[in-house]
Amino acid sequence: MSIVAGIETSSTESVEHFDVLIVGAGISGIDAAYYLQKDCPGKSFALLEVQESFGGTWLTHKYPGIRSDSDLFTFGYGWKPWKGVPIATAEEILTYLDEALDEQDIRGHIRFQHDIKDATWSSEDKQWMLLAIRGDNGEQVEFTCNFLWMCQGYYRHSEGYTPEFPGAERFKGLIVHPQTWPEDLDYKDKNVLVIGSGATAATIIPAMAEDCAHITMLQRSPTFFHAGENRNDTANMLRELDVPDEWTHEIARRKILHDQKTITYRSFNDSQALKEELIAGTKSYLPQGYDVEKHFTPSYRPWRQRLAFVPNGDLFEGIASGKASVVTDQIETFTENGILLQSGEKLEADIIVTATGFNLSALGDINFTIDGEALNFADTWAHRGILFSGIPNMAWVFGYLRTSWTMRADMVAEFVCRLLNHMGDKGVDVVTPQLREEDRDMPERPWVDPHNFNAGYLARLMHIMPKQGDRDPWLHTQDYYTDKDTLPAADLDDGTLIYR
């Protein structure tokens, strides 16, 4: 597999025009290109990608053990069967995407190392103008398009989130954030301290444990984990029966979605029993007498934050082996040799890993202007969580926070293609969401309801995100089981989409 692909040449003397420009060549961007070719075969398009190759998240992250925390039957595409184990490594995911690019003839449409700085809409010209800087030569290039499809993800690839830790400047060892992991980092026989207890920490710790002298996970409070074997019994049975890969993939996908629906329902309606089951699963991997109450019993109900899957219980096996440990406490200050906790305990470390999350990014941190007015994305209302009031001819892919991201990327792609074809049938060039008169008294609700899902990265930057209302089509439900029925049936002439 060749991950780094060649750079397309852009002319500095002319502006290239496409019917559709897709921003990003990760999971969402490749998915958008597939549906665009399938459902809108007459449309010209290109994908603009800031990195040197495809893959998005899976190219950005280089930390040890990098893997999915969603199963690949649902995180993978509905149109390309997944043939491996459910939880896959970054390398396996990149191989899968590499195959998809060739199988669907998408690779030639990608312009790599194009860092988009400005996106400007002109109502007079009925098009977007994008200004980008090429990373290979520093040249400024311009593109125009009729429709802009934002598939760049929802976090800032250039930097992760690190809180301001008191005394951090005094630490004489190395402080590393997983998002900017040095590929030559030598941690053999070193004492490593990982701050955080999310999916990233749960991945890094078992991957590093065998080579470190010792590795410690330091958390303020416990996180829910779902431990189990990295296999899918339904898919394995169907494979034994020589069922075609396409059928196996779809049946396994539907079974997983059915099970996820049950878990989600129980997280709201049977939360205590579900909590006890998850904790019992964790306990089964840990030594007799381990303090599960202190280190692995969260105070919140399941699924208010991401429920990370621990394949084969590897995080807990590292703890059981004595190579890894967990400390639940608050940081008082960094010291020259490690961290002093509020309890007075001292943790010594050669390397401190701040697995403390990422920075949310709205529309890729691109400067958006509409007819000379700077766009404040937070002032807009989300139309089905895809289009946004007052922004012409633009869609943004924001996937699910519980169900796999790709499940929503698929439905957004189908919706956008249906909208583009609908515009063609109507003979119009522009579509802009707009509140109806009866919508103007709607209460303003946050992009994601914090009572539903309250991950720290959302809470920190919810103020930069668009609003949702209390009625269709101004809802961002974050619920696959609602969207799968409402999005395909959405009325494109209900008065909330203004065409011209």
Helices and strands as residue ranges (DSSP letters): E 16-23, H 27-39, E 45-48, H 57-60, H 72-75, H 90-103, G 107-109, E 110-111, E 114-122, E 127-134, E 140-150, E 155-160, G 168-170, E 174-176, G 178-180, E 191-195, H 199-209, E 214-219, E 225-228, H 233-240, H 245-269, H 271-283, H 292-295, E 308-311, H 314-321, E 324-328, E 331-334, E 338-341, E 346-348, E 351-354, E 358-360, G 363-365, E 367-370, E 373-374, G 377-379, E 382-383, E 387-388, E 394-396, H 405-426, E 431-433, G 437-439, H 456-461, G 462-464, H 480-489, E 497-499
